Structures are given as structure tokens and as C-alpha cells.
Amino acid sequence: MHEYGITKQIIKISTDAAKDYPNAKITDIYVVVGELTGFIGESIQMYFNIIGKGSSAEGAKLHIKMVPAKMHCGSCMTDFNRTRGTFDCPNCGALGAPTDIGKEFYVENIEIDK
């Protein structure tokens, strides 16, 4: 359910970008979502289809690029991708800590048919 609010923001950012073009139609929106945000791409898409109705974003293709979480092992100094259910370093088995990679959430690009 927390995808509802961020999906409203995606639509707001996109429609604000198209405001300078009176007959503009947003065709594509590219969003980057880190795994550690907890946002689910399918839920964002579902809300986008509902909330976007009647706006210049209606019918636009939403492209969601998921970024896997990158962990760092303080014991052996290895960076590794987190696998589901574990934070263990594949190199030495120690517990890894999250890095900033995987916490992303932003609109990367908006394509507008003017």
C-alpha cells in the first residue's frame, strides 16, 4: 500500500514536466527503484494505471528498473549482491552491511510527445 503515495509523486513529477506543452502526451516514464526501498514494481504499475487516468500520463509506458541491494563485508572487505533471505558474505560467511546501492528511488527520464 505504501506504493500509492510514491506513485502519485511519479505522476506529479511527470505531468509537471509536460505542463509547458499544452497538447503534450507522456509516452514513457523511466523509474529506478532500489531493492532496499521495499517498493514492489507490480504495485507501482497497478497504482500508476489507476491514478494516471485522466492525466497526460494516462496510457504512458512505465519502465521500472530494479537495482539489487549491494552489501559490504567488513571482515574481508568484499562487496556483494544480497541474495534473498541472507546478508551473509559469499566469500567469508560474515554478516554484510547494506551500502547505499539498492536504496535508490527516482524518476530517471520522461518522454513526452509534443
MMTF fields as JSON, N, C-alpha, C and O atoms, coordinates in Angstrom:
{
  "mmtfVersion": "1.0.0",
  "mmtfProducer": "UNKNOWN",
  "numBonds": 455,
  "numAtoms": 456,
  "numGroups": 114,
  "numChains": 1,
  "numModels": 1,
  "chainsPerModel": [1],
  "groupsPerChain": [114],
  "chainIdList": ["A"],
  "bondAtomList": [4, 2, 8, 6, 12, 10, 16, 14, 20, 18, 24, 22, 28, 26, 32, 30, 36, 34, 40, 38, 44, 42, 48, 46, 52, 50, 56, 54, 60, 58, 64, 62, 68, 66, 72, 70, 76, 74, 80, 78, 84, 82, 88, 86, 92, 90, 96, 94, 100, 98, 104, 102, 108, 106, 112, 110, 116, 114, 120, 118, 124, 122, 128, 126, 132, 130, 136, 134, 140, 138, 144, 142, 148, 146, 152, 150, 156, 154, 160, 158, 164, 162, 168, 166, 172, 170, 176, 174, 180, 178, 184, 182, 188, 186, 192, 190, 196, 194, 200, 198, 204, 202, 208, 206, 212, 210, 216, 214, 220, 218, 224, 222, 228, 226, 232, 230, 236, 234, 240, 238, 244, 242, 248, 246, 252, 250, 256, 254, 260, 258, 264, 262, 268, 266, 272, 270, 276, 274, 280, 278, 284, 282, 288, 286, 292, 290, 296, 294, 300, 298, 304, 302, 308, 306, 312, 310, 316, 314, 320, 318, 324, 322, 328, 326, 332, 330, 336, 334, 340, 338, 344, 342, 348, 346, 352, 350, 356, 354, 360, 358, 364, 362, 368, 366, 372, 370, 376, 374, 380, 378, 384, 382, 388, 386, 392, 390, 396, 394, 400, 398, 404, 402, 408, 406, 412, 410, 416, 414, 420, 418, 424, 422, 428, 426, 432, 430, 436, 434, 440, 438, 444, 442, 448, 446, 452, 450],
  "bondOrderList": [1, 1, 1, 1, 1, 1, 1, 1, 1, 1, 1, 1, 1, 1, 1, 1, 1, 1, 1, 1, 1, 1, 1, 1, 1, 1, 1, 1, 1, 1, 1, 1, 1, 1, 1, 1, 1, 1, 1, 1, 1, 1, 1, 1, 1, 1, 1, 1, 1, 1, 1, 1, 1, 1, 1, 1, 1, 1, 1, 1, 1, 1, 1, 1, 1, 1, 1, 1, 1, 1, 1, 1, 1, 1, 1, 1, 1, 1, 1, 1, 1, 1, 1, 1, 1, 1, 1, 1, 1, 1, 1, 1, 1, 1, 1, 1, 1, 1, 1, 1, 1, 1, 1, 1, 1, 1, 1, 1, 1, 1, 1, 1, 1],
  "groupList": [{"groupName": "MET", "atomNameList": ["N", "CA", "C", "O"], "elementList": ["N", "C", "C", "O"], "formalChargeList": [0, 0, 0, 0], "bondAtomList": [1, 0, 2, 1, 3, 2], "bondOrderList": [1, 1, 2], "singleLetterCode": "M", "chemCompType": "L-PEPTIDE LINKING"}, {"groupName": "HIS", "atomNameList": ["N", "CA", "C", "O"], "elementList": ["N", "C", "C", "O"], "formalChargeList": [0, 0, 0, 0], "bondAtomList": [1, 0, 2, 1, 3, 2], "bondOrderList": [1, 1, 2], "singleLetterCode": "H", "chemCompType": "L-PEPTIDE LINKING"}, {"groupName": "GLU", "atomNameList": ["N", "CA", "C", "O"], "elementList": ["N", "C", "C", "O"], "formalChargeList": [0, 0, 0, 0], "bondAtomList": [1, 0, 2, 1, 3, 2], "bondOrderList": [1, 1, 2], "singleLetterCode": "E", "chemCompType": "L-PEPTIDE LINKING"}, {"groupName": "TYR", "atomNameList": ["N", "CA", "C", "O"], "elementList": ["N", "C", "C", "O"], "formalChargeList": [0, 0, 0, 0], "bondAtomList": [1, 0, 2, 1, 3, 2], "bondOrderList": [1, 1, 2], "singleLetterCode": "Y", "chemCompType": "L-PEPTIDE LINKING"}, {"groupName": "GLY", "atomNameList": ["N", "CA", "C", "O"], "elementList": ["N", "C", "C", "O"], "formalChargeList": [0, 0, 0, 0], "bondAtomList": [1, 0, 2, 1, 3, 2], "bondOrderList": [1, 1, 2], "singleLetterCode": "G", "chemCompType": "PEPTIDE LINKING"}, {"groupName": "ILE", "atomNameList": ["N", "CA", "C", "O"], "elementList": ["N", "C", "C", "O"], "formalChargeList": [0, 0, 0, 0], "bondAtomList": [1, 0, 2, 1, 3, 2], "bondOrderList": [1, 1, 2], "singleLetterCode": "I", "chemCompType": "L-PEPTIDE LINKING"}, {"groupName": "THR", "atomNameList": ["N", "CA", "C", "O"], "elementList": ["N", "C", "C", "O"], "formalChargeList": [0, 0, 0, 0], "bondAtomList": [1, 0, 2, 1, 3, 2], "bondOrderList": [1, 1, 2], "singleLetterCode": "T", "chemCompType": "L-PEPTIDE LINKING"}, {"groupName": "LYS", "atomNameList": ["N", "CA", "C", "O"], "elementList": ["N", "C", "C", "O"], "formalChargeList": [0, 0, 0, 0], "bondAtomList": [1, 0, 2, 1, 3, 2], "bondOrderList": [1, 1, 2], "singleLetterCode": "K", "chemCompType": "L-PEPTIDE LINKING"}, {"groupName": "GLN", "atomNameList": ["N", "CA", "C", "O"], "elementList": ["N", "C", "C", "O"], "formalChargeList": [0, 0, 0, 0], "bondAtomList": [1, 0, 2, 1, 3, 2], "bondOrderList": [1, 1, 2], "singleLetterCode": "Q", "chemCompType": "L-PEPTIDE LINKING"}, {"groupName": "SER", "atomNameList": ["N", "CA", "C", "O"], "elementList": ["N", "C", "C", "O"], "formalChargeList": [0, 0, 0, 0], "bondAtomList": [1, 0, 2, 1, 3, 2], "bondOrderList": [1, 1, 2], "singleLetterCode": "S", "chemCompType": "L-PEPTIDE LINKING"}, {"groupName": "ASP", "atomNameList": ["N", "CA", "C", "O"], "elementList": ["N", "C", "C", "O"], "formalChargeList": [0, 0, 0, 0], "bondAtomList": [1, 0, 2, 1, 3, 2], "bondOrderList": [1, 1, 2], "singleLetterCode": "D", "chemCompType": "L-PEPTIDE LINKING"}, {"groupName": "ALA", "atomNameList": ["N", "CA", "C", "O"], "elementList": ["N", "C", "C", "O"], "formalChargeList": [0, 0, 0, 0], "bondAtomList": [1, 0, 2, 1, 3, 2], "bondOrderList": [1, 1, 2], "singleLetterCode": "A", "chemCompType": "L-PEPTIDE LINKING"}, {"groupName": "PRO", "atomNameList": ["N", "CA", "C", "O"], "elementList": ["N", "C", "C", "O"], "formalChargeList": [0, 0, 0, 0], "bondAtomList": [1, 0, 2, 1, 3, 2], "bondOrderList": [1, 1, 2], "singleLetterCode": "P", "chemCompType": "L-PEPTIDE LINKING"}, {"groupName": "ASN", "atomNameList": ["N", "CA", "C", "O"], "elementList": ["N", "C", "C", "O"], "formalChargeList": [0, 0, 0, 0], "bondAtomList": [1, 0, 2, 1, 3, 2], "bondOrderList": [1, 1, 2], "singleLetterCode": "N", "chemCompType": "L-PEPTIDE LINKING"}, {"groupName": "VAL", "atomNameList": ["N", "CA", "C", "O"], "elementList": ["N", "C", "C", "O"], "formalChargeList": [0, 0, 0, 0], "bondAtomList": [1, 0, 2, 1, 3, 2], "bondOrderList": [1, 1, 2], "singleLetterCode": "V", "chemCompType": "L-PEPTIDE LINKING"}, {"groupName": "LEU", "atomNameList": ["N", "CA", "C", "O"], "elementList": ["N", "C", "C", "O"], "formalChargeList": [0, 0, 0, 0], "bondAtomList": [1, 0, 2, 1, 3, 2], "bondOrderList": [1, 1, 2], "singleLetterCode": "L", "chemCompType": "L-PEPTIDE LINKING"}, {"groupName": "PHE", "atomNameList": ["N", "CA", "C", "O"], "elementList": ["N", "C", "C", "O"], "formalChargeList": [0, 0, 0, 0], "bondAtomList": [1, 0, 2, 1, 3, 2], "bondOrderList": [1, 1, 2], "singleLetterCode": "F", "chemCompType": "L-PEPTIDE LINKING"}, {"groupName": "CYS", "atomNameList": ["N", "CA", "C", "O"], "elementList": ["N", "C", "C", "O"], "formalChargeList": [0, 0, 0, 0], "bondAtomList": [1, 0, 2, 1, 3, 2], "bondOrderList": [1, 1, 2], "singleLetterCode": "C", "chemCompType": "L-PEPTIDE LINKING"}, {"groupName": "ARG", "atomNameList": ["N", "CA", "C", "O"], "elementList": ["N", "C", "C", "O"], "formalChargeList": [0, 0, 0, 0], "bondAtomList": [1, 0, 2, 1, 3, 2], "bondOrderList": [1, 1, 2], "singleLetterCode": "R", "chemCompType": "L-PEPTIDE LINKING"}],
  "groupTypeList": [0, 1, 2, 3, 4, 5, 6, 7, 8, 5, 5, 7, 5, 9, 6, 10, 11, 11, 7, 10, 3, 12, 13, 11, 7, 5, 6, 10, 5, 3, 14, 14, 14, 4, 2, 15, 6, 4, 16, 5, 4, 2, 9, 5, 8, 0, 3, 16, 13, 5, 5, 4, 7, 4, 9, 9, 11, 2, 4, 11, 7, 15, 1, 5, 7, 0, 14, 12, 11, 7, 0, 1, 17, 4, 9, 17, 0, 6, 10, 16, 13, 18, 6, 18, 4, 6, 16, 10, 17, 12, 13, 17, 4, 11, 15, 4, 11, 12, 6, 10, 5, 4, 7, 2, 16, 3, 14, 2, 13, 5, 2, 5, 10, 7],
  "groupIdList": [1, 2, 3, 4, 5, 6, 7, 8, 9, 10, 11, 12, 13, 14, 15, 16, 17, 18, 19, 20, 21, 22, 23, 24, 25, 26, 27, 28, 29, 30, 31, 32, 33, 34, 35, 36, 37, 38, 39, 40, 41, 42, 43, 44, 45, 46, 47, 48, 49, 50, 51, 52, 53, 54, 55, 56, 57, 58, 59, 60, 61, 62, 63, 64, 65, 66, 67, 68, 69, 70, 71, 72, 73, 74, 75, 76, 77, 78, 79, 80, 81, 82, 83, 84, 85, 86, 87, 88, 89, 90, 91, 92, 93, 94, 95, 96, 97, 98, 99, 100, 101, 102, 103, 104, 105, 106, 107, 108, 109, 110, 111, 112, 113, 114],
  "secStructList": [7, 6, 2, 2, 2, 2, 2, 2, 2, 2, 2, 2, 2, 2, 2, 2, 2, 2, 6, 6, 1, 6, 6, 7, 3, 3, 3, 3, 3, 3, 3, 3, 3, 3, 4, 4, 4, 7, 7, 7, 2, 2, 2, 2, 2, 2, 2, 2, 2, 2, 2, 6, 6, 6, 1, 6, 6, 6, 6, 7, 3, 3, 3, 3, 3, 3, 3, 7, 7, 3, 3, 3, 7, 6, 6, 6, 7, 7, 3, 3, 3, 7, 5, 6, 6, 5, 7, 5, 7, 6, 6, 6, 7, 7, 5, 7, 3, 3, 7, 1, 6, 6, 7, 7, 3, 3, 3, 3, 3, 3, 3, 3, 3, 7],
  "xCoordList": [0.817, 0.0, 0.856, 0.4, 2.098, 2.917, 3.37, 3.955, 3.111, 3.416, 2.452, 2.775, 1.286, 0.293, 0.872, 0.787, 1.452, 1.986, 3.121, 3.168, 4.035, 5.159, 4.716, 5.312, 3.694, 3.171, 2.512, 2.628, 1.825, 1.261, 2.373, 2.197, 3.515, 4.646, 5.23, 5.599, 5.314, 5.802, 4.917, 5.418, 3.619, 2.679, 2.786, 2.743, 2.923, 3.061, 4.328, 4.285, 5.437, 6.697, 6.555, 7.001, 5.939, 5.784, 4.85, 5.166, 3.715, 2.758, 3.279, 2.997, 4.029, 4.647, 5.651, 5.762, 6.377, 7.352, 6.674, 7.278, 5.442, 4.714, 3.87, 3.29, 3.786, 2.9, 3.207, 2.304, 4.45, 4.817, 4.366, 4.499, 3.841, 3.408, 1.908, 1.518, 1.07, -0.382, -1.01, -1.923, -0.544, -1.13, -0.222, -0.303, 0.628, 1.621, 0.97, -0.04, 1.585, 1.181, 2.446, 3.403, 2.444, 3.594, 3.527, 2.513, 4.608, 4.615, 5.355, 4.963, 6.426, 7.239, 7.78, 8.175, 7.788, 8.373, 9.32, 8.943, 10.549, 11.582, 11.874, 12.259, 11.684, 11.862, 12.909, 12.925, 13.784, 14.791, 14.381, 14.153, 14.292, 13.841, 14.847, 15.092, 15.419, 16.337, 15.592, 14.512, 16.179, 15.576, 15.309, 14.305, 16.189, 16.048, 14.961, 14.662, 14.356, 13.253, 12.008, 11.138, 11.943, 10.762, 9.611, 8.575, 9.772, 8.713, 8.662, 9.695, 7.459, 7.242, 6.79, 5.794, 7.543, 7.27, 5.856, 5.247, 5.319, 3.963, 2.928, 1.924, 3.165, 2.23, 2.303, 1.279, 3.512, 3.661, 2.914, 2.2, 3.076, 2.4, 0.883, 0.176, 0.383, -1.054, -1.61, -2.608, -0.961, -1.419, -1.267, -2.11, -0.203, 0.016, -1.151, -1.638, -1.594, -2.713, -3.999, -4.818, -4.179, -5.39, -5.284, -6.169, -4.197, -4.046, -3.811, -4.215, -3.165, -2.825, -3.993, -3.868, -5.135, -6.306, -6.71, -6.811, -6.937, -7.374, -6.237, -6.477, -5.01, -3.86, -3.091, -3.395, -2.107, -1.287, -0.396, 0.27, -0.385, 0.382, -0.455, 0.07, -1.763, -2.614, -2.133, -1.926, -1.958, -1.53, -0.021, 0.467, 0.719, 2.179, 2.734, 2.153, 3.848, 4.528, 5.448, 6.308, 5.255, 6.083, 7.177, 6.898, 8.422, 9.578, 10.212, 10.669, 10.236, 10.789, 12.068, 12.058, 13.162, 14.463, 14.754, 14.941, 14.787, 15.065, 16.582, 17.275, 17.083, 18.503, 18.694, 18.152, 19.465, 19.689, 20.505, 21.326, 20.265, 20.983, 22.429, 22.705, 23.33, 24.754, 25.137, 24.828, 25.819, 26.252, 27.771, 28.473, 28.264, 29.705, 30.068, 29.459, 31.071, 31.566, 32.744, 33.769, 32.594, 33.663, 34.809, 35.912, 34.569, 35.619, 36.628, 37.835, 36.148, 37.068, 37.035, 37.681, 36.271, 36.172, 35.625, 35.982, 34.772, 34.156, 32.802, 32.035, 32.51, 31.173, 30.469, 31.065, 29.203, 28.455, 26.989, 26.487, 26.3, 24.856, 24.183, 24.56, 23.187, 22.427, 21.571, 20.965, 21.529, 20.611, 19.427, 19.555, 18.297, 17.069, 17.262, 17.722, 16.898, 16.885, 18.216, 18.274, 19.284, 20.558, 21.403, 21.361, 22.156, 23.106, 24.531, 25.477, 24.685, 25.987, 26.894, 26.466, 28.152, 29.155, 29.444, 29.727, 29.377, 29.653, 31.143, 31.512, 31.982, 33.426, 33.883, 34.645, 33.406, 33.892, 32.788, 33.076, 31.519, 30.396, 30.008, 29.011, 30.78, 30.453, 29.212, 28.823, 28.618, 27.421, 27.804, 28.665, 27.17, 27.427, 26.496, 25.442, 26.909, 26.11, 25.636, 26.35, 24.429, 23.927, 24.779, 25.285, 24.924, 25.547, 24.42, 23.245, 24.769, 23.734, 23.152, 22.105, 23.82, 23.322, 22.171, 22.342, 21.011, 19.8, 18.784, 17.683, 19.153, 18.247, 17.681, 16.969, 18.004, 17.608, 16.104, 15.422, 15.611, 14.252, 14.161, 14.19, 14.051, 13.935, 13.388, 13.462, 12.835, 12.402, 13.635, 14.212, 14.035, 15.267, 15.035, 15.876, 13.899, 13.634, 12.138, 11.408, 11.699, 10.3, 10.311, 10.974, 9.585, 9.473, 8.088, 7.067, 8.088, 6.848, 6.678, 7.6, 5.491, 5.149, 4.504, 3.384, 5.203, 4.743, 3.918, 3.428],
  "yCoordList": [-1.206, 0.0, 1.264, 2.309, 1.194, 2.401, 2.827, 3.899, 2.011, 2.378, 3.448, 4.149, 3.572, 4.548, 5.966, 6.682, 6.365, 7.72, 8.019, 9.101, 7.083, 7.343, 7.306, 7.977, 6.541, 6.521, 7.86, 8.351, 8.452, 9.794, 10.786, 11.681, 10.634, 11.527, 11.329, 12.3, 10.084, 9.809, 10.526, 11.151, 10.434, 11.075, 12.595, 13.278, 13.126, 14.575, 15.088, 16.084, 14.422, 14.824, 14.8, 15.717, 13.754, 13.589, 14.624, 15.228, 14.828, 15.792, 17.226, 18.069, 17.507, 18.829, 19.069, 20.185, 18.031, 18.158, 18.434, 19.038, 18.007, 18.177, 19.449, 19.761, 20.185, 21.352, 22.438, 23.156, 22.566, 23.625, 23.352, 24.212, 22.176, 21.769, 21.461, 20.401, 22.366, 22.248, 20.934, 20.424, 20.386, 19.154, 17.948, 16.95, 18.056, 17.012, 15.719, 15.715, 14.638, 13.307, 12.608, 12.45, 12.197, 11.472, 10.052, 9.369, 9.615, 8.29, 7.251, 6.085, 7.676, 6.741, 7.43, 8.595, 6.687, 7.171, 6.084, 4.92, 6.488, 5.552, 5.833, 6.942, 4.811, 4.943, 3.932, 2.787, 4.371, 3.493, 3.238, 4.172, 1.946, 1.552, 0.574, -0.499, 0.954, 0.076, -0.982, -0.732, -2.162, -3.286, -2.97, -3.417, -2.214, -1.931, -0.911, -0.683, -0.284, 0.636, -0.118, 0.433, -1.382, -2.179, -1.993, -2.642, -1.111, -0.891, -2.048, -2.571, -2.434, -3.551, -2.996, -2.278, -3.346, -2.833, -3.082, -2.204, -4.26, -4.589, -3.699, -3.332, -3.355, -2.473, -1.049, -0.378, -0.591, 0.739, 0.779, 1.741, -0.259, -0.317, -0.318, 0.375, -1.084, -1.153, 0.221, 0.663, 0.9, 2.229, 3.234, 4.116, 3.107, 4.011, 3.929, 4.957, 2.735, 2.541, 3.175, 3.651, 3.183, 3.745, 5.259, 5.996, 5.722, 7.139, 7.985, 9.147, 7.411, 8.161, 8.488, 9.318, 7.839, 8.079, 9.549, 10.175, 10.076, 11.461, 12.471, 13.668, 12.013, 12.919, 12.757, 11.869, 13.608, 13.486, 12.252, 11.92, 11.572, 10.332, 9.087, 7.975, 9.281, 8.127, 7.396, 8.011, 6.104, 5.287, 5.245, 4.514, 6.027, 6.017, 4.665, 3.983, 4.296, 3.055, 3.373, 4.249, 2.655, 2.828, 1.77, 0.572, 2.225, 1.332, 1.383, 2.437, 0.253, 0.198, -0.621, -1.809, 0.028, -0.643, -0.92, 0.003, -2.193, -2.58, -2.703, -3.328, -2.104, -2.149, -3.087, -2.839, -4.167, -5.098, -4.449, -3.565, -4.899, -4.376, -4.861, -6.041, -3.934, -4.25, -4.189, -3.227, -5.24, -5.343, -5.189, -5.351, -4.874, -4.776, -5.601, -5.468, -6.451, -7.264, -6.546, -6.315, -6.202, -5.53, -6.453, -5.988, -7.744, -8.704, -8.893, -8.812, -9.143, -9.401, -8.28, -8.371, -7.219, -6.03, -6.325, -5.646, -7.322, -7.696, -7.006, -6.938, -6.496, -6.01, -7.12, -7.772, -7.331, -8.415, -8.068, -7.262, -8.692, -8.531, -9.394, -10.546, -8.823, -9.56, -10.601, -10.33, -11.781, -12.8, -12.846, -12.533, -13.23, -13.262, -14.025, -15.167, -13.358, -14.014, -14.054, -14.549, -13.554, -13.608, -12.367, -11.788, -11.985, -10.885, -11.417, -10.642, -12.747, -13.38, -13.184, -13.307, -12.878, -12.699, -14.047, -15.025, -14.106, -15.371, -15.747, -16.887, -14.778, -15.005, -15.607, -16.573, -15.021, -15.486, -15.913, -16.496, -15.631, -16.035, -15.037, -15.24, -13.949, -12.932, -12.148, -12.169, -11.473, -10.678, -9.398, -8.651, -9.142, -7.929, -6.808, -7.039, -5.597, -4.415, -3.767, -3.784, -3.198, -2.542, -1.327, -0.616, -1.109, 0.11, 1.005, 0.696, 2.089, 2.961, 2.405, 2.865, 1.425, 0.826, -0.119, -1.093, 0.184, -0.566, 0.274, -0.191, 1.533, 2.444, 3.518, 4.422, 3.408, 4.407, 4.439, 3.417, 5.621, 5.769, 7.13, 8.163, 7.129, 8.392, 8.173, 7.078, 9.251, 9.258, 9.593, 10.671, 8.668, 8.824, 9.614, 10.42, 9.382, 10.029, 10.028, 9.128, 11.049, 11.154, 11.489, 12.436, 10.721, 11.003, 11.575, 11.014, 12.699, 13.442, 13.618, 14.043, 13.287, 13.532, 14.913, 15.099, 15.861, 17.247, 17.468, 18.575],
  "zCoordList": [0.0, 0.0, 0.0, -0.464, 0.514, 0.539, -0.859, -1.013, -1.869, -3.242, -3.773, -4.732, -3.16, -3.617, -3.599, -4.596, -2.483, -2.336, -3.29, -3.876, -3.457, -4.35, -5.815, -6.658, -6.118, -7.483, -7.805, -8.928, -6.836, -7.024, -7.332, -8.159, -6.673, -6.911, -8.309, -8.969, -8.762, -10.121, -11.14, -12.075, -10.954, -11.88, -11.788, -12.811, -10.592, -10.414, -11.096, -11.818, -10.874, -11.499, -13.027, -13.717, -13.531, -14.977, -15.578, -16.603, -14.955, -15.5, -15.36, -16.211, -14.302, -14.16, -15.287, -15.793, -15.676, -16.766, -18.097, -18.984, -18.248, -19.513, -19.552, -20.592, -18.459, -18.386, -19.406, -19.835, -19.792, -20.731, -22.161, -23.032, -22.4, -23.731, -23.673, -23.183, -24.163, -23.981, -24.458, -23.809, -25.566, -26.086, -25.861, -26.576, -24.873, -24.632, -24.16, -23.456, -24.573, -24.137, -23.658, -24.416, -22.418, -21.878, -22.426, -22.279, -23.056, -23.681, -22.84, -22.803, -22.165, -21.388, -20.141, -20.175, -19.045, -17.79, -17.29, -17.16, -17.014, -16.547, -15.079, -14.708, -14.255, -12.812, -12.347, -12.799, -11.439, -10.843, -9.396, -8.628, -9.035, -7.697, -7.096, -7.648, -5.971, -5.264, -4.471, -3.935, -4.403, -3.695, -2.223, -1.668, -1.595, -0.165, 0.154, 1.327, -0.877, -0.613, -0.163, 0.512, -0.549, -0.21, -1.18, -1.037, -2.174, -3.148, -4.136, -4.556, -4.495, -5.411, -6.756, -6.847, -7.801, -9.137, -9.608, -10.218, -9.339, -9.781, -9.101, -9.713, -7.853, -7.138, -7.676, -7.808, -7.985, -8.576, -9.905, -10.187, -10.722, -12.013, -11.839, -12.571, -10.886, -10.652, -10.281, -10.849, -9.322, -8.924, -10.061, -10.228, -10.839, -11.967, -12.946, -13.418, -13.247, -14.177, -13.654, -14.439, -12.349, -11.739, -11.586, -12.022, -10.963, -10.645, -11.897, -11.945, -12.903, -14.107, -15.016, -15.916, -14.786, -15.647, -15.62, -14.565, -16.824, -16.943, -16.94, -17.097, -16.765, -16.775, -18.088, -18.884, -18.307, -19.518, -19.466, -20.447, -18.318, -18.181, -18.476, -18.51, -18.688, -18.967, -20.212, -21.258, -20.099, -21.217, -21.427, -22.289, -20.639, -20.771, -20.335, -19.491, -20.912, -20.541, -19.37, -19.46, -18.279, -17.087, -17.107, -17.078, -17.156, -17.173, -15.786, -15.342, -15.114, -13.759, -13.78, -14.102, -13.435, -13.356, -11.88, -11.087, -11.53, -10.153, -9.951, -10.754, -8.877, -8.562, -7.371, -6.293, -7.561, -6.448, -5.331, -5.575, -4.124, -2.964, -2.983, -3.197, -2.757, -2.663, -1.189, -0.486, -0.741, 0.65, 0.726, -0.273, 1.916, 2.136, 3.365, 4.427, 3.196, 4.304, 4.951, 4.309, 6.208, 6.942, 7.295, 7.582, 7.277, 7.629, 6.5, 6.73, 5.288, 4.171, 3.129, 2.085, 3.427, 2.565, 1.166, 0.203, 1.055, -0.209, -0.35, 0.61, -1.541, -1.866, -2.628, -3.486, -2.312, -2.954, -3.023, -2.239, -3.978, -4.089, -3.036, -2.821, -2.389, -1.385, -2.085, -3.121, -1.514, -2.016, -1.068, 0.115, -1.583, -0.778, 0.529, 0.55, 1.603, 2.902, 3.629, 4.755, 3.033, 3.743, 3.468, 2.382, 4.467, 4.362, 4.473, 4.616, 4.408, 4.605, 3.398, 2.25, 3.682, 2.639, 1.978, 2.67, 0.654, -0.024, 0.014, -0.269, 0.365, 0.398, 1.722, 1.743, 2.843, 4.15, 5.108, 6.153, 4.771, 5.607, 6.682, 7.374, 6.841, 7.856, 7.415, 6.247, 8.364, 8.099, 7.366, 7.83, 6.228, 5.458, 5.887, 6.48, 5.574, 5.91, 4.602, 3.6, 4.622, 3.408, 3.036, 3.903, 1.74, 1.23, 0.72, 0.914, 0.08, -0.481, -1.781, -2.237, -2.376, -3.612, -3.273, -2.54, -3.813, -3.507, -2.761, -2.47, -2.444, -1.741, -2.677, -2.239, -3.966, -4.939, -5.162, -5.079, -5.442, -5.938, -6.608, -5.938, -7.933, -8.645, -10.049, -10.606, -10.605, -11.992, -12.811, -12.67, -13.662, -14.443, -15.726, -16.125, -16.368, -17.644, -17.936, -17.519, -18.657, -19.078, -20.566, -20.988, -21.348, -22.781, -23.052, -22.653, -23.739, -23.996, -25.497, -26.193, -25.984, -27.384, -27.432, -26.955, -28.0, -28.033, -29.263, -29.488]
}
